Amino acid sequence: MSQVERPSLIRAQPQILRRLGREANPSDLVFRALVATFAATVLIVVAAIAIEMAHASFPSLPHFGLRFIISKSWDPVRDSFGALPFIYGTIVSSLIALILAVPVALGVAVYLTELAPLRMRTPIGFTVELLAAVPSVVYGLWGIFALAPLLRDHVEPLLASVFGFLPLFQGPHQGYGMLAGGTILAIMILPTIASVSREVLRAVPDVYREGALALGATRWESLRDVVLPVARSGLTGAVILGLGRALGETMAVTMIIGNRAEISASLFAPSYTMASVIANEFTEATGDLYLSALAEIGLLLFVVTLLLNIIARLLVWRVARPAGAR
């Protein structure tokens, strides 16, 4: 190689390395390509699920159109399908779960991050995260044998006696219904919200806390005026992640919500969710349009849950970035 060609090759090397990656070693390049393929596999799987769900629901999409979302009729005998009762049950039960779980989860996260003694943080944090490892069917059995009788005999009569003038708390006390489904969901999403919120609060730089305390603020004022405003978007992301799990939860809700395709203003009345109707009726669906309607419900649930998780991850990532990157 001539001395004229050598400098040009030296100048071209950085461009080649930038094109192939930072690794000059061939084994590093192979490893980089391999793990990149594994990462792309996740995207391929998500795309394959979306394509297959769209293909399975294709007979229902042109047949019902927008009427599928706004119709309350669900009659497999007459091939009349509307998903509004299931959308209503999913939204209301998830909102109940958020109302019950968010204050407790944020309180747990704040206590473990800001107030708990060091020797207590690990055991309590492990116990909270252990709730996420309990199988869904176990929660459902606990709901049948413990939660439903408690609601029927004590909680629902108390709510009816105090707030009975509201349509939300009227009707027979059965134990099974929207309130029971929302309560079991609240217990199930609590560890998710608490764990993510704890990580978000830990990501807030200590210099913010120290600066507030140095200016004379109390620990409560430092938390209220400095830490929580900085972590607000991340905490919102944690709540949305919990909402995403509540929307897709199946077995425990199916066992306790009552499974009746109707829209009722009372929280004591039985209801249905999008996930539970798929679990209950998929094996009984014989007609092509029936199967396609269930697949369309699954497609709606998939799209909503995916969008919620993307938004939540972006919000959490916004807080978790280093302070200089913001």
C-alpha positions as CSV (number, residue, x, y, z in Angstrom):
1,M,0.0,0.0,0.0
2,S,1.4,3.4,-0.9
3,Q,1.9,6.2,1.5
4,V,-0.8,8.2,-0.4
5,E,-3.4,5.6,0.1
6,R,-2.7,5.0,3.8
7,P,-3.8,8.4,5.1
8,S,-7.1,8.2,3.1
9,L,-7.7,4.7,4.6
10,I,-7.0,6.1,8.1
11,R,-9.5,8.9,7.5
12,A,-12.1,6.5,6.3
13,Q,-11.8,4.1,9.3
14,P,-13.9,6.3,11.7
15,Q,-16.7,6.5,9.1
16,I,-16.6,2.7,8.6
17,L,-16.7,2.1,12.4
18,R,-19.6,4.6,12.8
19,R,-21.5,2.7,10.1
20,L,-20.8,-0.7,11.6
21,G,-21.0,0.3,15.3
22,R,-18.4,1.3,17.8
23,E,-16.8,-2.1,17.9
24,A,-13.8,-2.8,15.7
25,N,-13.5,-6.4,16.8
26,P,-15.4,-8.8,14.5
27,S,-16.7,-10.8,17.5
28,D,-18.1,-7.6,19.0
29,L,-19.8,-6.8,15.8
30,V,-21.4,-10.2,15.6
31,F,-22.5,-9.9,19.2
32,R,-24.0,-6.5,18.5
33,A,-25.9,-7.8,15.5
34,L,-27.1,-10.8,17.5
35,V,-28.6,-8.8,20.5
36,A,-30.0,-6.2,18.0
37,T,-31.9,-9.1,16.4
38,F,-33.2,-10.2,19.8
39,A,-34.4,-6.7,20.4
40,A,-36.1,-6.5,17.0
41,T,-37.8,-9.8,17.8
42,V,-39.9,-8.0,20.4
43,L,-41.2,-5.5,17.9
44,I,-41.9,-8.3,15.4
45,V,-43.9,-10.2,18.0
46,V,-46.0,-7.1,18.9
47,A,-46.6,-6.4,15.2
48,A,-47.5,-10.0,14.6
49,I,-50.1,-9.9,17.4
50,A,-51.6,-6.7,16.0
51,I,-51.8,-8.1,12.5
52,E,-53.3,-11.4,13.6
53,M,-55.9,-9.7,15.8
54,A,-56.9,-7.4,12.9
55,H,-57.1,-10.3,10.5
56,A,-59.3,-12.3,12.9
57,S,-61.6,-9.4,13.5
58,F,-61.9,-8.5,9.8
59,P,-65.4,-10.1,9.3
60,S,-66.8,-8.0,12.2
61,L,-65.1,-4.7,11.3
62,P,-66.9,-4.0,8.1
63,H,-70.1,-5.8,9.2
64,F,-70.8,-3.6,12.3
65,G,-68.5,-0.6,11.8
66,L,-68.7,2.0,14.5
67,R,-72.0,0.5,15.7
68,F,-69.9,-2.2,17.3
69,I,-68.5,0.3,19.9
70,I,-71.8,2.1,20.6
71,S,-74.3,-0.7,20.6
72,K,-75.5,-2.3,23.8
73,S,-76.9,-5.5,22.2
74,W,-74.9,-8.7,22.7
75,D,-77.1,-11.6,21.3
76,P,-75.1,-14.4,19.8
77,V,-78.3,-16.2,18.7
78,R,-79.2,-13.3,16.4
79,D,-75.6,-12.4,15.5
80,S,-76.1,-9.0,17.1
81,F,-72.9,-7.9,18.8
82,G,-72.1,-4.6,20.6
83,A,-69.2,-4.0,22.9
84,L,-70.5,-1.0,24.8
85,P,-71.4,-2.9,28.0
86,F,-67.9,-4.5,28.1
87,I,-66.2,-1.1,27.4
88,Y,-68.3,0.4,30.2
89,G,-67.5,-2.4,32.7
90,T,-63.8,-2.2,31.9
91,I,-63.6,1.6,32.3
92,V,-65.6,1.8,35.5
93,S,-63.9,-1.1,37.2
94,S,-60.5,0.3,36.3
95,L,-61.4,3.8,37.6
96,I,-62.6,2.2,40.9
97,A,-59.3,0.4,41.1
98,L,-57.4,3.6,40.5
99,I,-59.4,5.5,43.1
100,L,-58.7,2.9,45.7
101,A,-55.1,2.0,44.8
102,V,-53.4,5.3,43.9
103,P,-53.5,6.9,47.4
104,V,-52.3,3.8,49.1
105,A,-49.6,3.1,46.5
106,L,-48.3,6.7,46.5
107,G,-48.3,6.7,50.3
108,V,-46.3,3.5,50.3
109,A,-43.8,4.9,47.8
110,V,-43.4,8.2,49.7
111,Y,-42.9,6.4,53.0
112,L,-40.3,3.9,51.6
113,T,-38.4,6.6,49.8
114,E,-38.6,9.6,52.2
115,L,-39.6,8.6,55.7
116,A,-39.0,4.9,56.5
117,P,-35.9,3.9,58.5
118,L,-33.3,2.2,56.3
119,R,-33.8,-1.2,58.1
120,M,-37.5,-1.1,57.2
121,R,-37.3,-0.2,53.6
122,T,-36.2,-3.5,52.2
123,P,-38.7,-5.8,54.1
124,I,-41.7,-3.5,53.3
125,G,-40.6,-3.0,49.7
126,F,-40.2,-6.8,49.3
127,T,-43.7,-7.4,50.8
128,V,-45.3,-4.9,48.5
129,E,-43.6,-6.4,45.4
130,L,-44.6,-9.9,46.6
131,L,-48.2,-9.0,45.9
132,A,-47.4,-8.8,42.2
133,A,-46.3,-12.4,42.3
134,V,-49.6,-13.8,43.6
135,P,-51.4,-15.6,40.7
136,S,-54.6,-14.0,39.4
137,V,-56.7,-17.0,40.1
138,V,-55.6,-16.9,43.8
139,Y,-56.9,-13.3,44.0
140,G,-60.1,-14.5,42.4
141,L,-60.6,-17.3,45.0
142,W,-59.9,-14.9,47.8
143,G,-62.4,-12.6,46.3
144,I,-65.1,-15.3,46.2
145,F,-64.6,-16.6,49.7
146,A,-63.5,-13.4,51.6
147,L,-64.1,-10.2,49.7
148,A,-67.6,-10.9,48.3
149,P,-69.1,-11.9,51.7
150,L,-67.4,-8.8,53.3
151,L,-68.9,-6.5,50.8
152,R,-72.3,-8.1,50.9
153,D,-72.7,-8.2,54.7
154,H,-70.9,-5.1,55.8
155,V,-69.5,-2.7,53.2
156,E,-72.4,-2.4,50.7
157,P,-75.1,-2.0,53.5
158,L,-73.0,0.7,55.0
159,L,-72.5,2.5,51.7
160,A,-76.2,2.2,51.0
161,S,-77.2,3.6,54.4
162,V,-74.9,6.6,54.0
163,F,-74.9,7.3,50.3
164,G,-78.1,5.6,49.3
165,F,-79.6,8.7,47.7
166,L,-77.0,8.3,44.9
167,P,-77.6,5.9,42.0
168,L,-74.1,4.5,42.5
169,F,-75.1,2.9,45.8
170,Q,-78.5,1.6,45.1
171,G,-79.7,-1.9,44.4
172,P,-79.5,-5.4,46.1
173,H,-76.4,-6.3,48.0
174,Q,-75.0,-9.4,46.3
175,G,-71.3,-9.0,47.0
176,Y,-70.5,-9.8,43.3
177,G,-70.5,-6.8,41.0
178,M,-68.7,-3.7,39.8
179,L,-67.5,-2.7,43.3
180,A,-66.0,-6.2,44.0
181,G,-64.3,-6.2,40.6
182,G,-62.8,-2.7,41.1
183,T,-61.6,-3.7,44.7
184,I,-59.8,-6.8,43.6
185,L,-58.2,-4.9,40.7
186,A,-57.0,-2.2,43.2
187,I,-55.2,-4.8,45.2
188,M,-53.6,-6.3,42.1
189,I,-52.4,-3.0,40.6
190,L,-51.1,-1.6,43.9
191,P,-47.7,-3.2,43.8
192,T,-47.2,-2.0,40.2
193,I,-48.0,1.7,41.0
194,A,-46.0,1.6,44.3
195,S,-42.9,0.0,42.7
196,V,-42.7,2.4,39.8
197,S,-43.5,5.4,42.0
198,R,-40.8,4.4,44.3
199,E,-38.2,4.3,41.5
200,V,-39.4,7.6,40.2
201,L,-39.0,9.3,43.6
202,R,-35.6,7.7,44.0
203,A,-34.6,9.2,40.6
204,V,-35.1,12.8,41.9
205,P,-31.6,14.1,42.7
206,D,-30.9,14.5,46.5
207,V,-29.6,18.0,45.9
208,Y,-33.2,19.1,45.5
209,R,-34.1,17.8,48.9
210,E,-30.9,19.1,50.5
211,G,-31.5,22.5,49.0
212,A,-35.0,22.8,50.3
213,L,-34.0,21.6,53.8
214,A,-31.1,24.1,53.8
215,L,-33.5,26.9,53.0
216,G,-35.5,26.0,56.2
217,A,-38.2,23.8,54.7
218,T,-39.6,20.9,56.7
219,R,-39.5,17.4,55.3
220,W,-43.2,17.7,54.4
221,E,-42.6,21.0,52.7
222,S,-39.6,19.6,50.8
223,L,-41.7,16.7,49.7
224,R,-44.7,18.7,48.7
225,D,-43.0,21.7,47.1
226,V,-39.9,20.1,45.6
227,V,-39.9,16.3,45.2
228,L,-43.4,15.7,44.1
229,P,-43.5,18.5,41.5
230,V,-40.3,17.2,39.9
231,A,-41.6,13.6,39.9
232,R,-45.2,14.5,38.8
233,S,-44.9,13.2,35.2
234,G,-43.2,10.0,36.4
235,L,-45.9,9.4,39.0
236,T,-48.5,10.0,36.4
237,G,-46.8,7.3,34.3
238,A,-46.8,4.9,37.2
239,V,-50.6,5.4,37.5
240,I,-51.1,4.9,33.8
241,L,-49.1,1.6,34.0
242,G,-51.4,0.5,36.8
243,L,-54.4,1.4,34.6
244,G,-52.9,-0.6,31.8
245,R,-52.8,-3.7,34.0
246,A,-56.3,-3.1,35.3
247,L,-57.7,-2.9,31.8
248,G,-56.2,-6.3,30.8
249,E,-56.7,-8.2,34.0
250,T,-58.9,-11.3,33.3
251,M,-59.2,-14.2,35.7
252,A,-59.7,-12.5,39.1
253,V,-62.2,-10.0,37.6
254,T,-64.1,-12.8,35.8
255,M,-64.6,-14.7,39.0
256,I,-66.1,-11.8,41.0
257,I,-67.6,-9.2,38.8
258,G,-70.8,-11.0,38.0
259,N,-70.5,-11.4,34.2
260,R,-73.7,-9.7,33.0
261,A,-73.6,-7.7,29.8
262,E,-75.6,-4.7,30.9
263,I,-75.0,-1.1,31.8
264,S,-76.1,-0.1,35.3
265,A,-75.4,3.1,37.3
266,S,-75.1,1.0,40.5
267,L,-71.8,-0.2,41.6
268,F,-73.5,-3.1,43.3
269,A,-74.8,-4.5,40.0
270,P,-73.0,-7.2,38.1
271,S,-71.1,-6.2,35.0
272,Y,-68.7,-7.5,32.4
273,T,-65.2,-6.4,31.1
274,M,-63.6,-6.9,27.7
275,A,-61.1,-9.4,29.0
276,S,-63.6,-11.4,30.9
277,V,-66.1,-11.7,28.0
278,I,-63.3,-13.1,25.8
279,A,-62.3,-15.6,28.5
280,N,-65.9,-16.8,29.2
281,E,-67.3,-17.0,25.6
282,F,-64.4,-17.8,23.3
283,T,-64.8,-21.5,23.8
284,E,-68.5,-21.3,23.2
285,A,-68.3,-19.1,20.0
286,T,-69.2,-21.3,17.0
287,G,-70.1,-18.8,14.3
288,D,-67.5,-16.9,12.3
289,L,-69.1,-13.6,13.1
290,Y,-69.2,-14.5,16.8
291,L,-65.5,-15.3,16.8
292,S,-64.7,-12.2,14.9
293,A,-66.6,-10.0,17.4
294,L,-64.6,-11.4,20.2
295,A,-61.4,-10.9,18.3
296,E,-62.4,-7.3,17.7
297,I,-62.9,-6.8,21.4
298,G,-59.4,-8.2,21.9
299,L,-58.0,-5.8,19.2
300,L,-59.6,-2.8,21.0
301,L,-58.2,-4.0,24.3
302,F,-54.7,-4.5,22.8
303,V,-54.6,-1.1,21.1
304,V,-55.8,0.8,24.3
305,T,-53.4,-1.1,26.6
306,L,-50.5,-0.6,24.2
307,L,-51.1,3.1,23.9
308,L,-51.4,3.5,27.6
309,N,-48.1,1.7,28.3
310,I,-46.3,3.8,25.7
311,I,-47.5,7.0,27.3
312,A,-46.6,5.7,30.8
313,R,-43.1,4.7,29.8
314,L,-42.5,8.1,28.2
315,L,-43.6,9.9,31.3
316,V,-41.5,7.7,33.6
317,W,-38.5,8.1,31.2
318,R,-38.9,11.8,31.3
319,V,-38.3,11.8,35.1
320,A,-35.7,9.0,35.2
321,R,-33.4,10.9,32.8
322,P,-30.4,12.6,34.4
323,A,-31.0,16.1,35.4
324,G,-28.5,17.5,32.8
325,A,-30.4,15.7,30.0
326,R,-33.6,17.4,30.9
